[in-house]
Amino acid sequence: MQQVRSQQTGKRLKKSRYITGFDGIRALAVVGVIVYHLLPYNLQGGYLGVPTFFVVSGYLITDLLLQEWEQNGKIDFWGFYSRRLKRLYPALVFMLVGTGTYITLFERSLLTNLRSIITTNMLYLYNWWEVGHGQSYFDRFNGESPFTHLWSLSIEGQYYLIWPLILIAMILIIRRKKVIAYILLALAAISGLLMGVLYTGPDALNRVYYGTDTRMFSIVFGALLAIIWPSTHLRKNISGGSRWTLNVIGILSIGVMAVMFFKLAGQNTFTYRGGMFIMAVVSTTLVAACAHPGADINRWLTNPVFAWIGTRSYGIYLYQFPVMIFYEMKIQDIADHPILNALIEVVLIMVISELSYRYIEKPLRHYHYKQLGRSITEFVKPNSQFGLKRLWMLPALGLIGICLYGSAIAPTKA
């Protein structure tokens, strides 16, 4: 049987390739989510973009971890966690602080549980807090929280924390790819069954909708695909029939996803007893077709618009709810001009996401945090080399102070 571990751990593997079509998949997913949140009755299944995100994350992270193992015979856990935090935390912290500050200053009706909300998001436990304290994801126009959508980021955060440890344990103990693949398939099936069993009706969705255990099948499918379909082991030169098959699979996958986006409502029983599971399977087949260098679907999903949206999809997803909630609380005629207001909200989301990507996410992703202590020491010196540049820190410190004040005075509701 083929083993996961390379017998030549010192051998340099072929360079990992950037699969541009994945930006296209992310773009389709985040557009579905945004349109659903803005016009829920026009695209009633747009929330299904989240399982697609999960599949892509599951595949990419597992694929990269396996490449590192094959090349080095080990996984640099500290390096992995450091890269994830530098990639995800800056924008998340900025969103939490900015939203908390706005609520404290202008929308104190939303202050309830702010301290718990910020804390659980920082710890990537917010989805479980939502199970017991949050409102239904589908409870539209009833005092919606600008943080509700962050449940999915907590599930991804838990995956990033735990999965590398589980993967290395399976590699060392089980070793054989085929056995690991069967275990992951069983875990995905159990998770999907658990969602169906725990579903009790549209009035009690929180447990099945937010739970890590009932949602993990999407991420597990992505990880399973990376085990059996590693990107660096796929050959570009394939037969015309194989290329045609991959392209058809990709096109059919997009078609099924589109139908589900338009037809599968969040209150539908089938959504939790097969629907989301099917969406995860279809997303997996799309990722598989897109990952193969011999297929054309990757090229078809590659264009400047998809690339822009895909590379900023994290920020777009992150900032969408605060923009929507705060905008709609200030505008009185939302229902009179739904399309116009939706377009305005989209523009606001895109502008904020671009600014965040350019001035927060990219710079802090490449910042050497080992220099942080030295930078702080230099920053507070009377004759600091930073000079008047230090004045730029005053607004940031002000935002943090206001957010902390809001958290301190926020009422708690069980």
N, C-alpha and C positions, 0 to 999 in steps of 0.2 A: 504494500500500500504506500501511496505517496505521503510523505510526512511534511508538516508545516515548516519544521526547522530545516534550513539549508545545511547540507553536509560540508559546504565550503563557506563558512560564516565570514571568512576574511575577504571573500571575493566581492568586488564592487558590482552591484547590480546595475542594470540599465537605468538611466535617469528617469525619475518619475515624471510623467507628462501631465500637463494641466489640461483637463478635459473641459474645453470651452463650452460644450453643450450643457454641462451641468449648470452654468449660469442661466441658460435658457430654461431649464427645468425649474430652477429657483424663481425665475421671473414669472413663469406661468403660475407657480404656486402662490407667490406673494400677491400677484394681481388678483387671483381668485379670492384670497382672503380679504384684500382691501375692498374689492367690489362688493363682496358679501356684507362687510361691515357697513358700507355706505348705502347699499341698495339691497337689503336682505331678501326682499320679495322678488327681485329680478334674477338673482343668482343664489338660490336658496341652499346650494351645496358648496359654496365657495370656501367655507371653513375647512373643507377636506384638503385644502392646500397644505395644512399642517402635517398630516401623515406623509405627504410627499417630501416635505422638509426632513422629517425624521428618517426616511429611507435614504436620502442623499447623505445625511450626516452619518448614519450607520455604516454606509458603504465607504465613504471617504476616510473616516477615522480608522476603521479596521484595515482598510487597504494600506494606509500609510504605516500603521503599526506593524503589519506583517512585512512590509518592505524593510522597515528598520530592523526587524528581527532577522530576516534573511541576510541582510547585509552585515550586521554587526554581531549577531548572536545574542543580542540583548536589546532591551527597550529602555531608553533614558526617560524614566518616569518624571523626574524633576523637570527635564526639558519639555516634555509633553505638557505637563500641567502649567508650566510657566507660559508656554506659547498660547494655550487655551485662555488663560486668564488675561494675558495681554491683548488677545484678540477680542474677548467678549466683555470684560469688566469695565473698561473706560466708558463705553457708550451706555452700558446699563446704569452705572453710577451717575452719569450725567443726566440720564432720563429720570432716575428716581429723585435726584436732588432738584432738578428743574421742575418736575411735576409737583413734588412736595412743597416747593417754594411757592408756586403759582396757587396751589390749593390754600396754603396758609394766608396768602395775601388777598386772594380774590374769591375763592370758592370754599369757604369753611364748612359748608354742608357736607363736603367730601372728606373732612378730616378724620372721621371715625376710623379707628384701627390703623392709622397711618404708621405708627411705630412698628406694629407687628408686620404690616405689609412690607415696609422697607427692610426690616430685619430678615424676614423669611426669603425675600428676593435675593438679598446679599448672600444668604446661605444656600440658595437654590433649593428651597423647601416650600416655595410658595404654592405649588400645586396641591400639596397636602393641607396647607392652611386653608386653601379655597374649598377643599372637600367639606370642612366643618364650619367655615365662616363665610365663604363667598356666596354670591348669588349665582344663579344658573347662567351659563354662558349665553343662553338664548333668551334671557329675560331682557328684551329690548325696551329702551325708553322708560326705565323704572329706576332712576338714580344710579345709572351705570357707573362703575368704578373705572378710572383711567388706567388701572393696573390689571384688569381682569385677564387680558391676553397674555400676560407674562407667565402663566402656568406652564406653557410649553417650553419656555426657556429653562425653567427649573428642571423639567424632565431631561432636557438635553444636558444640563449641568450635572445631574446625577449620573447620567450615562458617561460623560467624560471622566468623572471621578472614579467610577467603579469598574467600567468595562475594561480598561487596560490591565487591571489586576486579574480579572476573571480570564481574559484572553491569555495572558502569560501563564496562568495556572493550568489552563486547558492544554496549552502548547507543551508544557513540561510534563504533565501527568498523562494526558491522552495521546498527544503527539500526532495522531493520524487525522488528516483532513476530513476524511469521510465520516468518522465518528463525531468529530466536532460539528460538522454540518448537520448531522441527524439530531444532535442535542439542541442546536439552535432552532431547527425546524420544530422540534417538540416544544421548546419554550415559546415560540411564536404561536403555535396552536393552542397551548394552555392559556396564554394571555388573551387570545381571541375568544376562547370559550368562556374565560372568566368575565370578559366584558358582557357577553350574552347572558350569562347566569346571573350576574349582579344587576343587570338592567331590570328595573321594576316599573318603568313607565316614564312618560315625559315630565312628570312633576317631581321626580327625584333623580336628576341626571348627574349631580355633582360627583358622586363616587365613581361612576364608570367613565365620566368625561375627563376628570382631572387626575385620576389615579395613575401612578407610574406603572403598576402591574397590569392594568387594563389597557394601557396605551403602548406598552413596550414592543408589541409585535411588529410595529412599523420599523423601529430602529433595529430590531433583531433580524428582520428580513434583509435590511441593508448590510448588516454584518455577515449574515449567511452568504449573501451574494459575493462579498469580498473574499470569502473563504474559497468558494468554488469558481469564481470569475475574477481573479486578481488582474488589475489593469496592466501590470508589467508583463504578464504572461500571455496576453492576447496578441495574435499576429495580424498585421495589417493586410498581408497578402492571403486572401481567402477566395474561394470559388465564387463565381457570379451567383450561383444558387444560394450560397450561404449569405452573401451580401443582401440579396433580395429578401431572404427570410428575416434577417435582422431588421431591415427597413420596414417590412410589413408589421413586424412585432412592435416596433417603435410607433408607427402611425396608428395602429389599432389601439395601442396603450393610450396615446393622446386622445383618440376618439372616445374611448370608454371613460377616461377622466373627464372629458368635456361633458358627456351625458350626465355623469354623476354630479358634476358641478351645478348643472341646471335642474336636476330632478330630485336629488336626495336631501330632503329637509332634515334639520337637526332633531326634530321631534318625532321622526319616523322610527317605528320599532325596528325595521329592517336595517337602519343605520348601525345599530348596536348589535344586531344578531346576523352579521355577515357583511353589511355594507362597507364599514370602515376597513374590515379585513380585506375585502376585495380591492378597495382603493389602495391599500398597502401592497397587495400582490401586483396590481397593474402598475403602480409606481416603480416597483422593483423591476418589472420587465422593461419599462422605459429606461431606467438607469442602466440596465444590462446592455440594451441596444446602443445607448449613447456612449457607454464606456468602451465599446469595441472599436478599435481604430479602423477596422475594415468596413464598417457600416457608414452610410451617408447621413443617418439621422443626427449625428453629432454636428455635422456641417450645417444641416438645415436648422438646427437650433442655435446656431452661432451667428449673431449679427450685433451691430453696435448698440441697438436699443436693449436687447436682452442682456448684453454684457454689462451695460450701465445699471440696469435694474438688478441683475443677479449679484453683482459685486456690492451693491448697497442694500440688498434684501434684508440683511440683519437690522440695519438702521430703520429701513422703511417699516418693517414689522414692529420694531421697538417703539417708534414715535407715533404710530398711527392712532392708537386709542386716545392718548392725551390730546392730540390735535382735534380729533372728531368730537370728543366729549366736551372740551372747552369751547370749541367753535359753536357747537349746537346748543350749548347753554346760553350763549350770548345772542344768537340769531333767532328771532321770533318767527320768521316765515319759512322755516326749513321745508315744511310740507308743500308750500306754495311753489317753490322753485327747487325741486329735489336734484335735478341734473346740474343746474348752475352751482348750487351749494356743494354738491359732490365734487365738481371740478375744482372749485376753490380749495376744498379740503385736500384734494390730491396734490395740488400745486404746493400748498403749505407743507404737506408731508414730504414731498420730494425736495423742496428747498432745505428744510431742516435736516433731512437725511444726508444731503450732499455736503452741507456745512459740517455735520458731525463726522462724516467719512473723511473729509479733507483736513479738518483741524483737530479732531479728537482721535478717531479710530486709527488712521494711518500713522500719525506721529507717535502715538503712545504704543502702538504695536511694535515699533522699532526702537523704542526708548530703552536704554540700558539702565535698568532699575538699580543695579549695583552702585550707580553714581548718585542715587537719590539722596543718601545721607550727606554726601559731600556737597551736593547742590543746595540742600536746605541750610547747611552751615554757612555756605557762601551767601545765600539769599538773605540771611538775617544780619549779616555784618553791616555796620554803619557805612563803611566805604565799599560796599559790595560792587563787584564788576557788573552786576545786573543793572545797577543804576536805576533810572526812572522806569525801566521795564517792570520793576516790582509793582508798579501801580496797576498793572494788568491783573494782578492777583486779588486786588480788592473786591471786584465784583464776584469772583469765584468764592472768596471767603464769606462775602455777604450772603450769597445763595446758600452756602452750607449752613451758615448761622441761622438763617430764616427757616430752612428745612428742619434743622435740629429743634428749633423752638416749636415749630408746628408739630413735630413728633412728640415733644414733651407735653404739650397741652391737648393732644388729640384724645378724645374720649374713646373708651374701649367698649365694644359691644360684643357679647358672646355669640 
